[in-house]
């Protein structure tokens, strides 16, 4: 076997390991999604997440223990109390990976907002806790009954604030405030525009709570609560609701 072939094989193996550390694992019937925790058989360093392929946007956040979680510049921890709780969780749960969580939360935000607009029940069911899913499904049924359609595109998530974290009943819950620019147009059954402008972006600011079992074997995490943080002139009408967490 030539040296070139051996080199290419090593590069390919490295790429597979890197992708797996970014995306997490999935069962055969699961959608692939990033994991909040490292997999059992991985011992890789904290994931570096880049925004728009611009390394100048990367900053390190030290939450104690000598661990640097490498986060994009548009992500921050909102207060010292939350930072200290993340420090405690990292100490007690070696697999905890804040970088993986941030990547997963941002991906899920765009997927959920656009799936809700597109009436994509299957995607929503895979990402939402039962109480939140019921609120979304009811809102979609009501919209269909009125004959309305929503067309939503998330253009950019400008800011992510991690504002709270807590553990309850062996679950970890992380509260995130998203500030994002979107294009949202709502039309009636005759395709007349009820609100929004297809050529204009608007800002939406929502607070979402993500959670998962601390000792779960897989990478699954779900959306447990949604609520408005600011009153916007126009945005995708995400239902408010959630479980008692």
VEXDREN-2710 file (C-alpha; in Angstrom, 1 decimal):
% VEXDREN-2710
k/r/px/py/pz
1/UNK/0.0/0.0/0.0
2/UNK/1.5/3.3/-1.0
3/UNK/2.2/6.2/1.4
4/UNK/-0.4/8.3/-0.5
5/UNK/-3.2/5.8/0.0
6/UNK/-2.4/5.5/3.7
7/UNK/-2.4/9.3/4.1
8/UNK/-5.8/9.6/2.3
9/UNK/-7.2/6.9/4.6
10/UNK/-6.1/8.7/7.7
11/UNK/-7.6/12.0/6.4
12/UNK/-10.9/10.3/5.7
13/UNK/-11.0/8.7/9.1
14/UNK/-10.3/12.0/10.7
15/UNK/-13.1/13.7/8.8
16/UNK/-15.6/11.0/9.8
17/UNK/-14.6/11.4/13.5
18/UNK/-15.0/15.2/13.3
19/UNK/-18.4/15.0/11.6
20/UNK/-19.6/12.5/14.2
21/UNK/-18.5/14.7/17.1
22/UNK/-20.4/17.7/15.5
23/UNK/-23.6/15.8/14.6
24/UNK/-23.9/13.3/17.3
25/UNK/-25.4/9.8/16.7
26/UNK/-28.8/8.6/15.7
27/UNK/-30.8/5.4/15.7
28/UNK/-31.9/4.0/12.4
29/UNK/-35.4/5.7/12.6
30/UNK/-34.2/9.0/14.1
31/UNK/-33.5/12.3/12.3
32/UNK/-29.9/13.3/12.7
33/UNK/-29.4/16.1/15.1
34/UNK/-26.6/17.6/17.2
35/UNK/-26.2/16.2/20.7
36/UNK/-26.1/18.1/24.0
37/UNK/-23.7/15.5/25.4
38/UNK/-20.7/13.7/24.0
39/UNK/-21.2/10.1/23.0
40/UNK/-20.1/7.4/25.5
41/UNK/-17.3/6.3/23.3
42/UNK/-15.9/9.7/22.4
43/UNK/-13.1/11.5/24.1
44/UNK/-12.8/14.5/21.8
45/UNK/-12.0/18.1/22.7
46/UNK/-14.8/20.7/22.9
47/UNK/-16.3/21.4/19.5
48/UNK/-15.3/24.6/17.8
49/UNK/-18.4/26.1/16.2
50/UNK/-18.0/28.8/13.5
51/UNK/-20.6/31.3/12.3
52/UNK/-20.5/32.1/8.6
53/UNK/-17.0/30.4/8.3
54/UNK/-15.4/33.4/9.9
55/UNK/-12.9/32.3/12.6
56/UNK/-12.8/35.9/13.9
57/UNK/-16.3/35.4/15.3
58/UNK/-15.0/32.7/17.7
59/UNK/-14.5/33.4/21.3
60/UNK/-13.7/31.2/24.3
61/UNK/-15.8/31.2/27.4
62/UNK/-14.3/29.8/30.6
63/UNK/-16.9/28.5/33.0
64/UNK/-14.4/27.2/35.5
65/UNK/-12.7/23.8/35.8
66/UNK/-10.2/25.0/33.3
67/UNK/-12.6/24.1/30.5
68/UNK/-13.0/26.5/27.6
69/UNK/-16.3/26.2/25.8
70/UNK/-15.7/27.7/22.3
71/UNK/-18.7/29.6/21.2
72/UNK/-19.5/32.0/18.4
73/UNK/-19.5/35.7/19.3
74/UNK/-23.2/35.9/18.9
75/UNK/-23.7/33.5/21.8
76/UNK/-23.4/34.6/25.4
77/UNK/-24.3/33.5/28.9
78/UNK/-26.7/36.1/30.3
79/UNK/-25.7/36.2/33.9
80/UNK/-23.2/35.0/36.5
81/UNK/-25.8/32.7/38.2
82/UNK/-26.3/30.8/35.0
83/UNK/-22.6/30.6/34.4
84/UNK/-22.1/29.1/37.9
85/UNK/-24.8/26.6/37.4
86/UNK/-23.3/25.5/34.1
87/UNK/-20.0/25.1/35.9
88/UNK/-21.7/22.9/38.5
89/UNK/-23.3/20.8/35.8
90/UNK/-20.1/20.4/33.9
91/UNK/-18.4/19.2/37.1
92/UNK/-21.0/16.6/37.9
93/UNK/-21.6/15.5/34.3
94/UNK/-18.4/15.0/32.3
95/UNK/-20.2/14.4/29.1
96/UNK/-21.9/17.8/29.2
97/UNK/-20.9/19.9/26.2
98/UNK/-22.2/23.5/25.9
99/UNK/-20.8/23.9/22.4
100/UNK/-22.9/20.9/21.2
101/UNK/-25.9/22.3/22.9
102/UNK/-25.6/25.8/21.3
103/UNK/-25.2/24.3/17.8
104/UNK/-28.2/22.0/18.4
105/UNK/-30.4/24.8/19.8
106/UNK/-29.7/27.1/16.9
107/UNK/-30.3/24.4/14.3
108/UNK/-33.5/23.4/16.1
109/UNK/-34.8/27.0/16.3
110/UNK/-34.7/27.4/12.5
111/UNK/-36.1/23.9/11.9
112/UNK/-39.0/24.4/14.3
113/UNK/-40.0/27.9/13.2
114/UNK/-40.0/26.9/9.5
115/UNK/-41.7/23.5/10.2
116/UNK/-44.5/25.2/12.0
117/UNK/-45.1/27.5/9.1
118/UNK/-44.9/24.6/6.6
119/UNK/-47.3/22.5/8.7
120/UNK/-44.6/19.8/9.0
121/UNK/-46.1/17.8/11.8
122/UNK/-43.6/15.0/11.6
123/UNK/-40.6/17.3/12.1
124/UNK/-42.3/19.0/15.0
125/UNK/-43.2/15.7/16.7
126/UNK/-39.5/14.7/16.6
127/UNK/-38.3/17.9/18.2
128/UNK/-41.0/19.0/20.7
129/UNK/-42.0/17.7/24.1
130/UNK/-45.7/16.4/24.1
131/UNK/-47.2/19.5/25.7
132/UNK/-45.5/21.9/23.3
133/UNK/-46.3/19.6/20.3
134/UNK/-50.0/19.7/21.2
135/UNK/-50.0/23.5/21.3
136/UNK/-48.3/23.6/17.9
137/UNK/-50.6/21.0/16.4
138/UNK/-53.7/22.8/17.6
139/UNK/-52.4/26.1/16.2
140/UNK/-51.8/24.4/12.8
141/UNK/-55.3/22.8/12.8
142/UNK/-56.8/26.2/13.6
143/UNK/-54.9/27.8/10.8
144/UNK/-55.9/25.1/8.3
145/UNK/-59.5/25.6/9.4
146/UNK/-59.2/29.3/8.4
147/UNK/-57.6/28.4/5.1
148/UNK/-54.5/30.5/6.0
149/UNK/-50.9/29.8/5.0
150/UNK/-47.7/31.0/6.5
151/UNK/-44.4/31.3/4.6
152/UNK/-41.4/31.8/6.9
153/UNK/-37.7/31.9/6.2
154/UNK/-35.2/32.4/9.0
155/UNK/-32.5/34.7/7.5
156/UNK/-30.1/35.0/10.4
157/UNK/-29.9/34.3/14.1
158/UNK/-28.3/37.5/15.3
159/UNK/-28.0/36.7/19.0
160/UNK/-28.4/33.8/21.4
161/UNK/-28.5/34.4/25.1
162/UNK/-28.4/31.5/27.6
163/UNK/-30.4/33.0/30.4
164/UNK/-31.1/30.1/32.8
165/UNK/-30.2/26.5/33.5
166/UNK/-31.6/24.1/36.1
167/UNK/-32.0/20.4/36.8
168/UNK/-35.3/18.9/37.8
169/UNK/-36.5/15.3/38.1
170/UNK/-33.2/14.0/36.5
171/UNK/-33.7/16.4/33.5
172/UNK/-31.5/19.3/32.5
173/UNK/-33.4/22.4/31.2
174/UNK/-31.6/25.3/29.4
175/UNK/-33.5/28.5/28.7
176/UNK/-32.4/30.4/25.6
177/UNK/-33.4/33.7/24.2
178/UNK/-33.2/33.9/20.4
179/UNK/-33.0/37.2/18.4
180/UNK/-33.4/36.4/14.8
181/UNK/-34.3/38.1/11.5
182/UNK/-36.9/36.4/9.4
183/UNK/-39.2/36.9/6.5
184/UNK/-42.8/35.9/7.4
185/UNK/-45.9/36.3/5.2
186/UNK/-49.4/35.2/6.2
187/UNK/-51.9/34.7/3.4
188/UNK/-55.6/34.0/3.4
189/UNK/-57.4/31.2/1.5
190/UNK/-57.4/33.3/-1.6
191/UNK/-53.7/34.0/-1.4
192/UNK/-54.1/37.6/-0.3
193/UNK/-51.5/38.8/2.1
194/UNK/-52.9/39.4/5.6
195/UNK/-49.6/40.5/7.1
196/UNK/-45.9/40.6/6.3
197/UNK/-43.9/41.5/3.3
198/UNK/-42.0/39.0/1.2
199/UNK/-39.2/41.5/0.6
200/UNK/-38.8/42.7/4.2
201/UNK/-37.1/41.1/7.1
202/UNK/-38.5/41.5/10.6
203/UNK/-37.0/40.7/14.0
204/UNK/-38.4/38.0/16.3
205/UNK/-37.3/37.6/19.9
206/UNK/-38.5/34.4/21.6
207/UNK/-37.5/32.5/24.8
208/UNK/-37.4/28.7/24.5
209/UNK/-36.6/26.0/27.0
210/UNK/-34.8/22.9/25.9
211/UNK/-34.4/19.8/28.0
212/UNK/-33.3/16.2/28.1
213/UNK/-32.7/13.4/30.6
214/UNK/-29.3/13.7/32.1
215/UNK/-28.6/9.9/31.8
216/UNK/-30.3/9.4/28.4
217/UNK/-28.2/7.1/26.3
218/UNK/-29.0/8.8/23.0
219/UNK/-28.5/12.4/21.8
220/UNK/-32.2/13.4/21.9
221/UNK/-33.2/16.7/23.4
222/UNK/-36.6/18.4/23.0
223/UNK/-38.3/21.8/23.2
224/UNK/-40.2/22.0/26.5
225/UNK/-41.5/25.6/26.5
226/UNK/-42.0/28.6/24.2
227/UNK/-42.8/32.2/25.1
228/UNK/-42.5/35.7/23.7
229/UNK/-39.8/37.9/25.1
230/UNK/-40.6/41.1/23.3
231/UNK/-43.7/42.3/21.5
232/UNK/-42.9/42.5/17.8
233/UNK/-44.8/44.3/15.1
234/UNK/-44.9/41.1/13.0
235/UNK/-43.4/37.7/13.3
236/UNK/-44.2/34.0/12.8
237/UNK/-47.0/33.4/15.4
238/UNK/-45.2/30.7/17.4
239/UNK/-47.7/29.2/20.0
240/UNK/-46.8/29.8/23.7
241/UNK/-46.9/26.9/26.0
242/UNK/-45.0/24.2/27.7
243/UNK/-44.7/21.7/30.5
244/UNK/-44.1/22.4/34.2
245/UNK/-40.3/22.1/34.3
END
